[in-house]
Amino acid sequence: MNREEYRQLCKHYSPYSGQCYKKSIITGVANNAHINMSCDGKCARMSNYDKKNTVVIYGNRRTNN
């Protein structure tokens, strides 16, 4: 399973918009305004995937060793 497939299986990931429900913030109870945060892959789930699959991150580029 590659990294993108693993990300899409997360229970907080929205397949419709690509947002992370865990990182989304609900603000303004009266007017129901909210902020949608897209999935950036910098959560504990993706960190565990990187450790298990020996992904080394150099700058913004990911390489497998």
mmJSON file of the N, C-alpha and C atoms, coordinates in Angstrom:
{"data_MODEL":{"atom_site":{
"group_PDB":["ATOM","ATOM","ATOM","ATOM","ATOM","ATOM","ATOM","ATOM","ATOM","ATOM","ATOM","ATOM","ATOM","ATOM","ATOM","ATOM","ATOM","ATOM","ATOM","ATOM","ATOM","ATOM","ATOM","ATOM","ATOM","ATOM","ATOM","ATOM","ATOM","ATOM","ATOM","ATOM","ATOM","ATOM","ATOM","ATOM","ATOM","ATOM","ATOM","ATOM","ATOM","ATOM","ATOM","ATOM","ATOM","ATOM","ATOM","ATOM","ATOM","ATOM","ATOM","ATOM","ATOM","ATOM","ATOM","ATOM","ATOM","ATOM","ATOM","ATOM","ATOM","ATOM","ATOM","ATOM","ATOM","ATOM","ATOM","ATOM","ATOM","ATOM","ATOM","ATOM","ATOM","ATOM","ATOM","ATOM","ATOM","ATOM","ATOM","ATOM","ATOM","ATOM","ATOM","ATOM","ATOM","ATOM","ATOM","ATOM","ATOM","ATOM","ATOM","ATOM","ATOM","ATOM","ATOM","ATOM","ATOM","ATOM","ATOM","ATOM","ATOM","ATOM","ATOM","ATOM","ATOM","ATOM","ATOM","ATOM","ATOM","ATOM","ATOM","ATOM","ATOM","ATOM","ATOM","ATOM","ATOM","ATOM","ATOM","ATOM","ATOM","ATOM","ATOM","ATOM","ATOM","ATOM","ATOM","ATOM","ATOM","ATOM","ATOM","ATOM","ATOM","ATOM","ATOM","ATOM","ATOM","ATOM","ATOM","ATOM","ATOM","ATOM","ATOM","ATOM","ATOM","ATOM","ATOM","ATOM","ATOM","ATOM","ATOM","ATOM","ATOM","ATOM","ATOM","ATOM","ATOM","ATOM","ATOM","ATOM","ATOM","ATOM","ATOM","ATOM","ATOM","ATOM","ATOM","ATOM","ATOM","ATOM","ATOM","ATOM","ATOM","ATOM","ATOM","ATOM","ATOM","ATOM","ATOM","ATOM","ATOM","ATOM","ATOM","ATOM","ATOM","ATOM","ATOM","ATOM","ATOM","ATOM","ATOM","ATOM","ATOM","ATOM","ATOM"],
"id":[1,2,3,4,5,6,7,8,9,10,11,12,13,14,15,16,17,18,19,20,21,22,23,24,25,26,27,28,29,30,31,32,33,34,35,36,37,38,39,40,41,42,43,44,45,46,47,48,49,50,51,52,53,54,55,56,57,58,59,60,61,62,63,64,65,66,67,68,69,70,71,72,73,74,75,76,77,78,79,80,81,82,83,84,85,86,87,88,89,90,91,92,93,94,95,96,97,98,99,100,101,102,103,104,105,106,107,108,109,110,111,112,113,114,115,116,117,118,119,120,121,122,123,124,125,126,127,128,129,130,131,132,133,134,135,136,137,138,139,140,141,142,143,144,145,146,147,148,149,150,151,152,153,154,155,156,157,158,159,160,161,162,163,164,165,166,167,168,169,170,171,172,173,174,175,176,177,178,179,180,181,182,183,184,185,186,187,188,189,190,191,192,193,194,195],
"type_symbol":["N","C","C","N","C","C","N","C","C","N","C","C","N","C","C","N","C","C","N","C","C","N","C","C","N","C","C","N","C","C","N","C","C","N","C","C","N","C","C","N","C","C","N","C","C","N","C","C","N","C","C","N","C","C","N","C","C","N","C","C","N","C","C","N","C","C","N","C","C","N","C","C","N","C","C","N","C","C","N","C","C","N","C","C","N","C","C","N","C","C","N","C","C","N","C","C","N","C","C","N","C","C","N","C","C","N","C","C","N","C","C","N","C","C","N","C","C","N","C","C","N","C","C","N","C","C","N","C","C","N","C","C","N","C","C","N","C","C","N","C","C","N","C","C","N","C","C","N","C","C","N","C","C","N","C","C","N","C","C","N","C","C","N","C","C","N","C","C","N","C","C","N","C","C","N","C","C","N","C","C","N","C","C","N","C","C","N","C","C","N","C","C","N","C","C"],
"label_atom_id":["N","CA","C","N","CA","C","N","CA","C","N","CA","C","N","CA","C","N","CA","C","N","CA","C","N","CA","C","N","CA","C","N","CA","C","N","CA","C","N","CA","C","N","CA","C","N","CA","C","N","CA","C","N","CA","C","N","CA","C","N","CA","C","N","CA","C","N","CA","C","N","CA","C","N","CA","C","N","CA","C","N","CA","C","N","CA","C","N","CA","C","N","CA","C","N","CA","C","N","CA","C","N","CA","C","N","CA","C","N","CA","C","N","CA","C","N","CA","C","N","CA","C","N","CA","C","N","CA","C","N","CA","C","N","CA","C","N","CA","C","N","CA","C","N","CA","C","N","CA","C","N","CA","C","N","CA","C","N","CA","C","N","CA","C","N","CA","C","N","CA","C","N","CA","C","N","CA","C","N","CA","C","N","CA","C","N","CA","C","N","CA","C","N","CA","C","N","CA","C","N","CA","C","N","CA","C","N","CA","C","N","CA","C","N","CA","C","N","CA","C","N","CA","C","N","CA","C"],
"label_alt_id":[null,null,null,null,null,null,null,null,null,null,null,null,null,null,null,null,null,null,null,null,null,null,null,null,null,null,null,null,null,null,null,null,null,null,null,null,null,null,null,null,null,null,null,null,null,null,null,null,null,null,null,null,null,null,null,null,null,null,null,null,null,null,null,null,null,null,null,null,null,null,null,null,null,null,null,null,null,null,null,null,null,null,null,null,null,null,null,null,null,null,null,null,null,null,null,null,null,null,null,null,null,null,null,null,null,null,null,null,null,null,null,null,null,null,null,null,null,null,null,null,null,null,null,null,null,null,null,null,null,null,null,null,null,null,null,null,null,null,null,null,null,null,null,null,null,null,null,null,null,null,null,null,null,null,null,null,null,null,null,null,null,null,null,null,null,null,null,null,null,null,null,null,null,null,null,null,null,null,null,null,null,null,null,null,null,null,null,null,null,null,null,null,null,null,null],
"label_comp_id":["MET","MET","MET","ASN","ASN","ASN","ARG","ARG","ARG","GLU","GLU","GLU","GLU","GLU","GLU","TYR","TYR","TYR","ARG","ARG","ARG","GLN","GLN","GLN","LEU","LEU","LEU","CYS","CYS","CYS","LYS","LYS","LYS","HIS","HIS","HIS","TYR","TYR","TYR","SER","SER","SER","PRO","PRO","PRO","TYR","TYR","TYR","SER","SER","SER","GLY","GLY","GLY","GLN","GLN","GLN","CYS","CYS","CYS","TYR","TYR","TYR","LYS","LYS","LYS","LYS","LYS","LYS","SER","SER","SER","ILE","ILE","ILE","ILE","ILE","ILE","THR","THR","THR","GLY","GLY","GLY","VAL","VAL","VAL","ALA","ALA","ALA","ASN","ASN","ASN","ASN","ASN","ASN","ALA","ALA","ALA","HIS","HIS","HIS","ILE","ILE","ILE","ASN","ASN","ASN","MET","MET","MET","SER","SER","SER","CYS","CYS","CYS","ASP","ASP","ASP","GLY","GLY","GLY","LYS","LYS","LYS","CYS","CYS","CYS","ALA","ALA","ALA","ARG","ARG","ARG","MET","MET","MET","SER","SER","SER","ASN","ASN","ASN","TYR","TYR","TYR","ASP","ASP","ASP","LYS","LYS","LYS","LYS","LYS","LYS","ASN","ASN","ASN","THR","THR","THR","VAL","VAL","VAL","VAL","VAL","VAL","ILE","ILE","ILE","TYR","TYR","TYR","GLY","GLY","GLY","ASN","ASN","ASN","ARG","ARG","ARG","ARG","ARG","ARG","THR","THR","THR","ASN","ASN","ASN","ASN","ASN","ASN"],
"label_asym_id":["A","A","A","A","A","A","A","A","A","A","A","A","A","A","A","A","A","A","A","A","A","A","A","A","A","A","A","A","A","A","A","A","A","A","A","A","A","A","A","A","A","A","A","A","A","A","A","A","A","A","A","A","A","A","A","A","A","A","A","A","A","A","A","A","A","A","A","A","A","A","A","A","A","A","A","A","A","A","A","A","A","A","A","A","A","A","A","A","A","A","A","A","A","A","A","A","A","A","A","A","A","A","A","A","A","A","A","A","A","A","A","A","A","A","A","A","A","A","A","A","A","A","A","A","A","A","A","A","A","A","A","A","A","A","A","A","A","A","A","A","A","A","A","A","A","A","A","A","A","A","A","A","A","A","A","A","A","A","A","A","A","A","A","A","A","A","A","A","A","A","A","A","A","A","A","A","A","A","A","A","A","A","A","A","A","A","A","A","A","A","A","A","A","A","A"],
"label_entity_id":["1","1","1","1","1","1","1","1","1","1","1","1","1","1","1","1","1","1","1","1","1","1","1","1","1","1","1","1","1","1","1","1","1","1","1","1","1","1","1","1","1","1","1","1","1","1","1","1","1","1","1","1","1","1","1","1","1","1","1","1","1","1","1","1","1","1","1","1","1","1","1","1","1","1","1","1","1","1","1","1","1","1","1","1","1","1","1","1","1","1","1","1","1","1","1","1","1","1","1","1","1","1","1","1","1","1","1","1","1","1","1","1","1","1","1","1","1","1","1","1","1","1","1","1","1","1","1","1","1","1","1","1","1","1","1","1","1","1","1","1","1","1","1","1","1","1","1","1","1","1","1","1","1","1","1","1","1","1","1","1","1","1","1","1","1","1","1","1","1","1","1","1","1","1","1","1","1","1","1","1","1","1","1","1","1","1","1","1","1","1","1","1","1","1","1"],
"label_seq_id":[1,1,1,2,2,2,3,3,3,4,4,4,5,5,5,6,6,6,7,7,7,8,8,8,9,9,9,10,10,10,11,11,11,12,12,12,13,13,13,14,14,14,15,15,15,16,16,16,17,17,17,18,18,18,19,19,19,20,20,20,21,21,21,22,22,22,23,23,23,24,24,24,25,25,25,26,26,26,27,27,27,28,28,28,29,29,29,30,30,30,31,31,31,32,32,32,33,33,33,34,34,34,35,35,35,36,36,36,37,37,37,38,38,38,39,39,39,40,40,40,41,41,41,42,42,42,43,43,43,44,44,44,45,45,45,46,46,46,47,47,47,48,48,48,49,49,49,50,50,50,51,51,51,52,52,52,53,53,53,54,54,54,55,55,55,56,56,56,57,57,57,58,58,58,59,59,59,60,60,60,61,61,61,62,62,62,63,63,63,64,64,64,65,65,65],
"pdbx_PDB_ins_code":[null,null,null,null,null,null,null,null,null,null,null,null,null,null,null,null,null,null,null,null,null,null,null,null,null,null,null,null,null,null,null,null,null,null,null,null,null,null,null,null,null,null,null,null,null,null,null,null,null,null,null,null,null,null,null,null,null,null,null,null,null,null,null,null,null,null,null,null,null,null,null,null,null,null,null,null,null,null,null,null,null,null,null,null,null,null,null,null,null,null,null,null,null,null,null,null,null,null,null,null,null,null,null,null,null,null,null,null,null,null,null,null,null,null,null,null,null,null,null,null,null,null,null,null,null,null,null,null,null,null,null,null,null,null,null,null,null,null,null,null,null,null,null,null,null,null,null,null,null,null,null,null,null,null,null,null,null,null,null,null,null,null,null,null,null,null,null,null,null,null,null,null,null,null,null,null,null,null,null,null,null,null,null,null,null,null,null,null,null,null,null,null,null,null,null],
"Cartn_x":[0.851,0.0,0.903,0.623,1.445,0.926,1.65,1.355,-0.015,-0.373,-1.657,-2.832,-2.727,-3.788,-3.943,-2.814,-2.84,-3.506,-3.212,-3.817,-5.325,-5.782,-7.208,-8.0,-7.343,-8.022,-8.192,-7.645,-7.759,-9.217,-9.656,-11.059,-11.354,-10.334,-10.53,-10.427,-10.116,-9.929,-11.254,-11.521,-12.73,-12.385,-12.924,-12.609,-13.238,-14.238,-14.922,-14.134,-13.554,-12.863,-11.371,-10.892,-9.487,-9.107,-10.1,-9.803,-9.668,-9.006,-8.839,-9.84,-10.782,-11.781,-11.175,-10.075,-9.436,-8.804,-8.276,-7.629,-8.585,-9.787,-10.76,-11.27,-11.478,-11.881,-13.267,-14.161,-15.487,-15.469,-15.794,-15.839,-17.187,-17.579,-18.824,-20.046,-20.506,-21.662,-22.925,-23.11,-24.337,-24.446,-23.329,-23.403,-22.867,-22.485,-22.022,-20.858,-19.986,-18.8,-17.76,-17.027,-15.974,-14.803,-13.655,-12.433,-12.095,-11.927,-11.549,-10.036,-9.412,-7.97,-7.727,-6.976,-6.685,-5.675,-5.68,-4.771,-3.351,-2.453,-1.074,-0.131,-0.636,0.193,1.177,0.977,1.892,1.225,0.576,-0.091,0.593,0.151,0.751,0.575,-0.565,-0.824,0.195,0.437,1.367,2.824,3.12,4.465,4.754,3.751,3.913,4.134,3.411,3.598,5.027,5.519,6.872,7.917,7.71,8.653,8.638,7.456,7.323,7.881,7.786,8.218,9.544,10.272,11.594,11.651,10.75,10.746,11.59,12.591,13.454,13.077,12.88,12.431,13.604,13.913,14.942,14.268,14.155,13.459,11.995,11.515,10.119,9.982,11.071,11.057,11.139,10.327,10.365,11.037,11.966,12.628,12.628,12.468,12.535,13.969,14.41,15.768,15.676],
"Cartn_y":[-1.17,0.0,1.24,2.154,3.349,4.395,5.498,6.529,7.174,7.431,8.078,7.165,5.881,4.945,4.856,4.849,4.788,6.039,7.189,8.454,8.431,7.882,7.865,6.911,5.97,5.044,5.608,6.773,7.409,7.767,7.559,7.846,9.34,10.189,11.633,12.258,11.461,11.969,11.993,13.08,13.193,12.928,11.871,11.585,12.593,13.307,14.263,15.548,16.049,17.336,17.235,16.095,15.942,16.627,16.992,17.676,16.691,17.145,16.355,16.857,16.01,16.431,16.661,15.991,16.166,17.552,18.073,19.379,20.515,20.196,21.235,21.843,23.139,23.866,24.451,24.241,24.832,26.114,27.215,28.508,29.154,29.984,30.735,29.86,29.592,28.723,29.335,30.625,31.271,31.269,31.513,31.592,30.339,29.32,28.037,28.155,29.104,29.233,28.229,27.658,26.723,26.84,26.347,26.381,24.966,24.741,23.433,23.377,22.39,22.2,20.972,21.151,20.018,19.095,17.857,16.857,17.158,17.447,17.755,16.573,15.498,14.314,14.47,15.44,15.673,15.336,14.194,13.751,12.487,12.016,10.822,9.591,9.473,8.319,8.257,9.387,9.405,9.297,9.8,9.64,8.165,7.44,6.003,5.27,5.661,5.047,5.278,6.499,6.827,5.999,5.797,5.008,3.534,2.991,1.577,1.304,2.265,2.072,2.758,3.137,3.757,4.872,5.815,6.982,8.051,8.523,9.578,10.866,11.919,13.183,14.148,14.619,15.616,16.862,17.893,19.107,18.806,19.019,18.731,17.46,16.732,15.558,14.293,13.303,12.025,10.981,10.247,9.178,7.918,6.783,5.486,5.006,4.463,3.889,2.391],
"Cartn_z":[0.0,0.0,0.0,-0.91,-0.955,0.032,0.132,1.122,0.902,-0.337,-0.636,-0.285,-0.57,-0.211,1.301,2.009,3.467,4.039,3.46,3.897,3.689,2.577,2.264,3.148,3.8,4.706,6.116,6.375,7.693,7.962,9.197,9.528,9.547,9.594,9.609,8.218,7.215,5.851,5.099,4.397,3.59,2.133,1.533,0.129,-0.834,-0.387,-1.26,-1.446,-0.356,-0.425,-0.138,0.347,0.679,1.979,2.776,4.028,5.173,6.205,7.417,8.445,8.839,9.816,11.191,11.496,12.795,12.914,11.81,11.828,11.494,11.043,10.737,12.04,12.01,13.2,12.974,13.925,13.843,14.664,14.032,14.708,14.492,15.4,15.251,15.361,16.553,16.76,16.16,16.302,15.836,14.311,13.621,12.162,11.465,12.215,11.698,10.711,10.904,10.053,10.523,9.614,9.982,9.012,9.454,8.653,8.226,6.95,6.432,6.258,6.848,6.722,5.851,4.789,3.92,4.595,4.191,4.752,4.28,5.224,4.868,5.104,5.696,5.926,7.065,7.943,9.055,10.381,10.432,11.656,12.173,13.317,13.919,13.028,12.371,11.487,10.357,9.705,8.587,9.067,10.245,10.811,11.066,11.573,11.797,10.476,9.44,8.122,7.63,7.793,7.35,8.098,9.406,10.196,9.78,9.549,9.169,7.779,6.892,5.512,5.212,6.248,6.15,5.117,5.262,4.397,5.07,4.366,4.874,4.169,4.943,4.364,4.295,3.081,2.842,2.305,3.124,2.684,2.459,1.261,0.927,0.103,-0.111,-0.969,-0.118,-0.417,0.294,-0.582,0.0,-0.74,0.1,-0.526,0.157,0.156,1.291,1.395,1.501],
"occupancy":[1.0,1.0,1.0,1.0,1.0,1.0,1.0,1.0,1.0,1.0,1.0,1.0,1.0,1.0,1.0,1.0,1.0,1.0,1.0,1.0,1.0,1.0,1.0,1.0,1.0,1.0,1.0,1.0,1.0,1.0,1.0,1.0,1.0,1.0,1.0,1.0,1.0,1.0,1.0,1.0,1.0,1.0,1.0,1.0,1.0,1.0,1.0,1.0,1.0,1.0,1.0,1.0,1.0,1.0,1.0,1.0,1.0,1.0,1.0,1.0,1.0,1.0,1.0,1.0,1.0,1.0,1.0,1.0,1.0,1.0,1.0,1.0,1.0,1.0,1.0,1.0,1.0,1.0,1.0,1.0,1.0,1.0,1.0,1.0,1.0,1.0,1.0,1.0,1.0,1.0,1.0,1.0,1.0,1.0,1.0,1.0,1.0,1.0,1.0,1.0,1.0,1.0,1.0,1.0,1.0,1.0,1.0,1.0,1.0,1.0,1.0,1.0,1.0,1.0,1.0,1.0,1.0,1.0,1.0,1.0,1.0,1.0,1.0,1.0,1.0,1.0,1.0,1.0,1.0,1.0,1.0,1.0,1.0,1.0,1.0,1.0,1.0,1.0,1.0,1.0,1.0,1.0,1.0,1.0,1.0,1.0,1.0,1.0,1.0,1.0,1.0,1.0,1.0,1.0,1.0,1.0,1.0,1.0,1.0,1.0,1.0,1.0,1.0,1.0,1.0,1.0,1.0,1.0,1.0,1.0,1.0,1.0,1.0,1.0,1.0,1.0,1.0,1.0,1.0,1.0,1.0,1.0,1.0,1.0,1.0,1.0,1.0,1.0,1.0,1.0,1.0,1.0,1.0,1.0,1.0],
"B_iso_or_equiv":[0.0,0.0,0.0,0.0,0.0,0.0,0.0,0.0,0.0,0.0,0.0,0.0,0.0,0.0,0.0,0.0,0.0,0.0,0.0,0.0,0.0,0.0,0.0,0.0,0.0,0.0,0.0,0.0,0.0,0.0,0.0,0.0,0.0,0.0,0.0,0.0,0.0,0.0,0.0,0.0,0.0,0.0,0.0,0.0,0.0,0.0,0.0,0.0,0.0,0.0,0.0,0.0,0.0,0.0,0.0,0.0,0.0,0.0,0.0,0.0,0.0,0.0,0.0,0.0,0.0,0.0,0.0,0.0,0.0,0.0,0.0,0.0,0.0,0.0,0.0,0.0,0.0,0.0,0.0,0.0,0.0,0.0,0.0,0.0,0.0,0.0,0.0,0.0,0.0,0.0,0.0,0.0,0.0,0.0,0.0,0.0,0.0,0.0,0.0,0.0,0.0,0.0,0.0,0.0,0.0,0.0,0.0,0.0,0.0,0.0,0.0,0.0,0.0,0.0,0.0,0.0,0.0,0.0,0.0,0.0,0.0,0.0,0.0,0.0,0.0,0.0,0.0,0.0,0.0,0.0,0.0,0.0,0.0,0.0,0.0,0.0,0.0,0.0,0.0,0.0,0.0,0.0,0.0,0.0,0.0,0.0,0.0,0.0,0.0,0.0,0.0,0.0,0.0,0.0,0.0,0.0,0.0,0.0,0.0,0.0,0.0,0.0,0.0,0.0,0.0,0.0,0.0,0.0,0.0,0.0,0.0,0.0,0.0,0.0,0.0,0.0,0.0,0.0,0.0,0.0,0.0,0.0,0.0,0.0,0.0,0.0,0.0,0.0,0.0,0.0,0.0,0.0,0.0,0.0,0.0],
"pdbx_formal_charge":[null,null,null,null,null,null,null,null,null,null,null,null,null,null,null,null,null,null,null,null,null,null,null,null,null,null,null,null,null,null,null,null,null,null,null,null,null,null,null,null,null,null,null,null,null,null,null,null,null,null,null,null,null,null,null,null,null,null,null,null,null,null,null,null,null,null,null,null,null,null,null,null,null,null,null,null,null,null,null,null,null,null,null,null,null,null,null,null,null,null,null,null,null,null,null,null,null,null,null,null,null,null,null,null,null,null,null,null,null,null,null,null,null,null,null,null,null,null,null,null,null,null,null,null,null,null,null,null,null,null,null,null,null,null,null,null,null,null,null,null,null,null,null,null,null,null,null,null,null,null,null,null,null,null,null,null,null,null,null,null,null,null,null,null,null,null,null,null,null,null,null,null,null,null,null,null,null,null,null,null,null,null,null,null,null,null,null,null,null,null,null,null,null,null,null],
"auth_seq_id":[1,1,1,2,2,2,3,3,3,4,4,4,5,5,5,6,6,6,7,7,7,8,8,8,9,9,9,10,10,10,11,11,11,12,12,12,13,13,13,14,14,14,15,15,15,16,16,16,17,17,17,18,18,18,19,19,19,20,20,20,21,21,21,22,22,22,23,23,23,24,24,24,25,25,25,26,26,26,27,27,27,28,28,28,29,29,29,30,30,30,31,31,31,32,32,32,33,33,33,34,34,34,35,35,35,36,36,36,37,37,37,38,38,38,39,39,39,40,40,40,41,41,41,42,42,42,43,43,43,44,44,44,45,45,45,46,46,46,47,47,47,48,48,48,49,49,49,50,50,50,51,51,51,52,52,52,53,53,53,54,54,54,55,55,55,56,56,56,57,57,57,58,58,58,59,59,59,60,60,60,61,61,61,62,62,62,63,63,63,64,64,64,65,65,65],
"auth_comp_id":["MET","MET","MET","ASN","ASN","ASN","ARG","ARG","ARG","GLU","GLU","GLU","GLU","GLU","GLU","TYR","TYR","TYR","ARG","ARG","ARG","GLN","GLN","GLN","LEU","LEU","LEU","CYS","CYS","CYS","LYS","LYS","LYS","HIS","HIS","HIS","TYR","TYR","TYR","SER","SER","SER","PRO","PRO","PRO","TYR","TYR","TYR","SER","SER","SER","GLY","GLY","GLY","GLN","GLN","GLN","CYS","CYS","CYS","TYR","TYR","TYR","LYS","LYS","LYS","LYS","LYS","LYS","SER","SER","SER","ILE","ILE","ILE","ILE","ILE","ILE","THR","THR","THR","GLY","GLY","GLY","VAL","VAL","VAL","ALA","ALA","ALA","ASN","ASN","ASN","ASN","ASN","ASN","ALA","ALA","ALA","HIS","HIS","HIS","ILE","ILE","ILE","ASN","ASN","ASN","MET","MET","MET","SER","SER","SER","CYS","CYS","CYS","ASP","ASP","ASP","GLY","GLY","GLY","LYS","LYS","LYS","CYS","CYS","CYS","ALA","ALA","ALA","ARG","ARG","ARG","MET","MET","MET","SER","SER","SER","ASN","ASN","ASN","TYR","TYR","TYR","ASP","ASP","ASP","LYS","LYS","LYS","LYS","LYS","LYS","ASN","ASN","ASN","THR","THR","THR","VAL","VAL","VAL","VAL","VAL","VAL","ILE","ILE","ILE","TYR","TYR","TYR","GLY","GLY","GLY","ASN","ASN","ASN","ARG","ARG","ARG","ARG","ARG","ARG","THR","THR","THR","ASN","ASN","ASN","ASN","ASN","ASN"],
"auth_asym_id":["A","A","A","A","A","A","A","A","A","A","A","A","A","A","A","A","A","A","A","A","A","A","A","A","A","A","A","A","A","A","A","A","A","A","A","A","A","A","A","A","A","A","A","A","A","A","A","A","A","A","A","A","A","A","A","A","A","A","A","A","A","A","A","A","A","A","A","A","A","A","A","A","A","A","A","A","A","A","A","A","A","A","A","A","A","A","A","A","A","A","A","A","A","A","A","A","A","A","A","A","A","A","A","A","A","A","A","A","A","A","A","A","A","A","A","A","A","A","A","A","A","A","A","A","A","A","A","A","A","A","A","A","A","A","A","A","A","A","A","A","A","A","A","A","A","A","A","A","A","A","A","A","A","A","A","A","A","A","A","A","A","A","A","A","A","A","A","A","A","A","A","A","A","A","A","A","A","A","A","A","A","A","A","A","A","A","A","A","A","A","A","A","A","A","A"],
"auth_atom_id":["N","CA","C","N","CA","C","N","CA","C","N","CA","C","N","CA","C","N","CA","C","N","CA","C","N","CA","C","N","CA","C","N","CA","C","N","CA","C","N","CA","C","N","CA","C","N","CA","C","N","CA","C","N","CA","C","N","CA","C","N","CA","C","N","CA","C","N","CA","C","N","CA","C","N","CA","C","N","CA","C","N","CA","C","N","CA","C","N","CA","C","N","CA","C","N","CA","C","N","CA","C","N","CA","C","N","CA","C","N","CA","C","N","CA","C","N","CA","C","N","CA","C","N","CA","C","N","CA","C","N","CA","C","N","CA","C","N","CA","C","N","CA","C","N","CA","C","N","CA","C","N","CA","C","N","CA","C","N","CA","C","N","CA","C","N","CA","C","N","CA","C","N","CA","C","N","CA","C","N","CA","C","N","CA","C","N","CA","C","N","CA","C","N","CA","C","N","CA","C","N","CA","C","N","CA","C","N","CA","C","N","CA","C","N","CA","C","N","CA","C","N","CA","C","N","CA","C"],
"pdbx_PDB_model_num":[1,1,1,1,1,1,1,1,1,1,1,1,1,1,1,1,1,1,1,1,1,1,1,1,1,1,1,1,1,1,1,1,1,1,1,1,1,1,1,1,1,1,1,1,1,1,1,1,1,1,1,1,1,1,1,1,1,1,1,1,1,1,1,1,1,1,1,1,1,1,1,1,1,1,1,1,1,1,1,1,1,1,1,1,1,1,1,1,1,1,1,1,1,1,1,1,1,1,1,1,1,1,1,1,1,1,1,1,1,1,1,1,1,1,1,1,1,1,1,1,1,1,1,1,1,1,1,1,1,1,1,1,1,1,1,1,1,1,1,1,1,1,1,1,1,1,1,1,1,1,1,1,1,1,1,1,1,1,1,1,1,1,1,1,1,1,1,1,1,1,1,1,1,1,1,1,1,1,1,1,1,1,1,1,1,1,1,1,1,1,1,1,1,1,1]
}}}
